[in-house]
Each structure stands twice: as structure tokens, then as C-alpha cells.
Amino acid sequence: MRVAALIFDFDGLILDTETPDFTVLAEQYQAHGAELLAERWVAGLGTHGGYDPYADLEEHLGRALAREALEQAHRARYQTLCDALELRPGVMALLDTARERRIACAVASSANRAWVEGWLVRHGLRDRFACVWTRDDVARVKPAPDLFLAASECLGVAPTGCVVLEDSPNGMRAAAAAGMRCVAVTIELLTALELPPHTLRLSTLAELPPSELLARLENL
């Protein structure tokens, strides 16, 4: 089936803002003599409110923490790490091919609009996407299908003609619920984790030339 539209997740897919989050939280856990487990942390990826790291740490320690201080320290270091990030491999090449082939593109993210739009503008990508949908625009975020269905409607492409590009299990569940094909492009931290059903799995979007990726998807 022809690929008429590509719907990109943002965090972890276009820009790996997720690994810095794990890095900072893991350091904070370690400072309290605890270990942050990726299999618990992943519950918060691609959604909103799916995982409270400090509640988890408090439960592990059996005592309350100075949450505000931890959150402020996290924000400062996290922002510094994110500021140094480059686009994930293969993102720009796929966007270039989509433009050449007139394949419509959108972003659908469970993050807030200011966060997503800010990074897209900063990396010169905003004009590559006809639509940007965030948690500010829907009643339910991933794993509900609302974001992807809204993007599909905005682009004027039926769900069956859309392909979702996702790194998080919650996003993959949302794509399935929306009736869309899904390419799983996980960050390194998630390579050993079992994923929900998906159409194709890649380590990065650079693993296949864009033309080959699109050809494979159209034959599946």
C-alpha cells in the first residue's frame, strides 16, 4: 500500500531527548544509593504522567525527598544536555525524500507545543511539517490514538495511507489503535526491551536508504 503520509513522533525519534532524561535521573537515583531501571522508566515515554520517577525513588527509599530541588536540578542539567543534541541519524534524509515525492509529513507528540515547536524551529525543521499535534491539542495522549488520528485528518490522508515513525512502546500502541503502519526506531536504551506489535524495526532511520524504506513499507 502506498505511503501517502509520514507521521513523526518527536522526543526520541527526531531528537533523542530521552537518553539525557534517563542519564540525569539515573545520576540522581545513584546519589541516593538506588538504581533507575529502564524497564520502569520506559512507562513514561511517549505519554504524559505515565511514570513518576521521584515517587518511585521515594517508594524505594521509604522516605520523602526534596522533590522541588531534585526537579530544578534535573531541569537545568537536562536542558544543557539537550542543547548539545543533533538530529537523530536519517531524519533529514527521509524528510528530503518525502519532500521530493510529495509525501505529507506531520509531527504527533505527547509533549507540549512549546517544547516541540521550539526544537523544530531551532533545528530548522518547522517548515517540513504541514501539521504539528501535541498534548495541548487532544483530550488523550498516547497510547490513545487521538494524536495520530488528528494528524491524519489534518493531512487529509486516511489512516491506512499513513506510516507512523515511533521510538516508544506507548507510541507504537497508539499507532496500532489508529490503524496505521508503524516503524519502530528505538533509542539504544530500549534495544533489549520487547516492543508492542509494529510493521518494521530499525536501529536508526539511517539503517535503510529512504527509498528502500518506503519501498519495503509499500510492500508490507
C-alpha positions in Angstrom: 0.0 0.0 0.0 1.3 3.4 -1.0 2.8 5.6 1.7 0.9 8.9 1.4 1.9 10.4 4.7 4.6 10.1 7.4 3.7 11.0 11.0 6.8 11.5 13.1 7.0 11.3 16.9 9.3 13.9 18.3 11.1 13.0 21.5 13.4 10.1 20.9 12.6 9.9 17.2 13.6 13.3 15.7 15.8 14.4 18.6 16.9 12.0 21.3 15.8 14.0 24.3 15.0 10.8 26.1 18.5 9.4 26.8 19.5 12.7 28.6 16.4 12.3 30.8 17.5 8.8 31.8 21.1 9.9 32.3 20.1 12.7 34.7 17.6 10.6 36.6 20.0 7.7 36.9 22.6 10.1 38.4 20.0 11.3 40.9 19.0 7.7 41.8 22.6 6.8 42.2 23.2 9.7 44.5 20.6 8.2 46.8 22.0 4.7 46.6 19.4 3.4 44.2 19.3 2.2 40.6 16.9 3.5 37.9 15.6 0.6 35.9 15.0 1.2 32.2 12.0 -1.2 32.2 10.2 1.1 34.7 11.4 4.4 33.2 10.1 3.4 29.7 6.5 3.5 31.0 6.7 7.3 30.9 8.0 7.5 27.3 5.7 8.8 24.6 2.9 9.7 27.0 2.2 12.1 29.8 2.1 11.2 33.5 3.0 7.6 32.8 5.9 7.4 35.3 6.8 9.5 38.3 10.5 8.9 38.9 10.6 10.7 42.3 7.6 8.8 43.6 9.3 5.6 42.5 12.5 6.7 44.3 10.6 7.7 47.5 9.0 4.3 47.5 12.3 2.6 47.1 13.9 4.6 49.9 10.9 4.6 52.2 11.0 8.3 52.8 10.1 11.6 51.3 12.5 13.6 49.1 13.1 17.3 48.5 11.3 17.0 45.2 11.4 20.6 44.2 15.2 20.7 44.5 15.5 17.5 42.6 13.3 18.7 39.8 15.1 22.0 39.5 18.5 20.2 39.3 17.1 17.8 36.7 15.7 20.6 34.5 19.0 22.5 34.5 21.2 19.6 33.6 18.7 18.1 31.2 18.4 21.3 29.3 22.2 21.5 29.0 22.4 18.0 27.6 19.5 18.6 25.2 21.1 21.8 23.9 24.0 19.8 22.6 21.9 17.2 20.7 21.9 16.8 16.9 19.1 15.3 14.9 18.9 11.5 15.0 20.6 9.8 12.0 18.5 9.6 8.9 15.8 12.1 9.9 16.8 14.8 7.4 17.3 12.3 4.5 13.9 10.9 5.0 12.3 14.4 5.2 14.2 15.3 2.0 12.9 12.2 0.2 9.3 12.9 1.5 9.5 16.4 0.1 10.7 15.2 -3.3 7.9 12.6 -3.5 5.3 14.9 -2.1 4.6 12.7 0.8 2.8 14.7 3.5 4.5 14.9 6.9 3.3 15.7 10.4 4.5 15.6 14.0 2.4 14.0 16.7 3.8 14.2 20.2 2.6 13.7 23.7 4.9 16.6 24.8 3.6 20.2 25.0 3.5 22.5 22.0 6.1 25.0 23.2 8.6 22.2 23.7 8.1 20.6 20.3 7.7 23.7 18.2 10.8 25.3 20.0 13.1 22.4 19.0 11.7 22.2 15.4 12.3 25.9 14.8 15.8 25.6 16.4 16.8 22.8 14.1 15.2 24.4 11.0 12.6 21.7 10.6 9.3 23.5 11.2 8.5 24.1 7.6 9.0 20.4 6.8 5.7 19.5 8.6 2.3 20.5 7.4 0.8 19.7 10.8 2.1 19.6 14.4 -0.1 18.0 17.0 0.8 17.9 20.7 -0.8 17.1 24.1 -2.2 20.7 24.1 -4.5 19.8 21.2 -6.1 16.5 22.2 -8.1 15.0 25.1 -5.9 11.9 25.3 -2.3 11.3 24.6 -0.5 8.1 23.6 -1.2 5.2 23.9 -4.6 6.5 22.8 -4.8 7.0 19.0 -6.0 10.6 19.2 -2.8 12.4 18.2 -2.2 10.2 15.2 -5.8 10.4 14.0 -5.8 14.1 14.4 -2.6 14.3 12.3 -4.2 12.0 9.7 -7.2 14.3 9.4 -5.1 17.4 9.3 -3.1 16.0 6.4 -6.2 14.8 4.6 -4.8 11.2 4.4 -6.7 8.1 5.6 -5.1 6.2 8.4 -4.3 3.3 6.1 -2.2 5.6 4.0 -0.2 6.9 7.0 3.0 5.5 8.4 4.0 6.3 12.0 7.7 6.7 13.0 8.0 5.9 16.7 10.6 5.1 19.3 8.3 4.4 22.4 6.1 1.4 23.2 3.3 3.8 24.1 3.6 5.4 20.6 3.5 2.0 18.9 0.4 1.1 20.8 -1.2 4.4 19.7 -0.3 3.7 16.0 -1.9 0.3 16.2 -5.0 1.7 17.8 -5.2 4.3 15.0 -4.9 1.6 12.3 -1.6 2.8 11.0 1.6 1.1 9.9 4.4 1.8 12.4 8.2 1.8 12.0 9.8 1.3 15.4 13.1 3.3 15.7 14.2 2.7 19.2 16.9 4.6 21.2 19.8 2.5 22.4 18.4 2.2 25.9 15.4 0.3 24.6 17.1 -2.2 22.2 16.8 -5.1 24.7 13.2 -4.4 25.6 10.3 -6.3 24.0 8.1 -4.0 21.9 4.4 -4.0 21.0 3.5 -5.1 17.5 4.9 -2.9 14.7 5.5 -3.1 11.0 9.2 -2.7 10.8 12.0 -2.2 13.3 15.2 -0.1 12.7 18.0 0.9 14.9 18.0 4.4 13.2 16.3 5.9 10.2 19.8 5.8 8.6 19.8 2.0 8.6 18.0 2.0 5.2 18.1 4.5 2.4 14.8 6.4 2.4 13.8 4.9 -1.0 14.3 1.4 0.3 12.4 2.1 3.5 9.4 3.4 1.6 9.5 0.5 -0.9 9.5 -2.0 2.0 6.6 -0.3 3.6 4.6 -0.2 0.4 5.2 -4.0 0.0 4.1 -4.9 3.5 
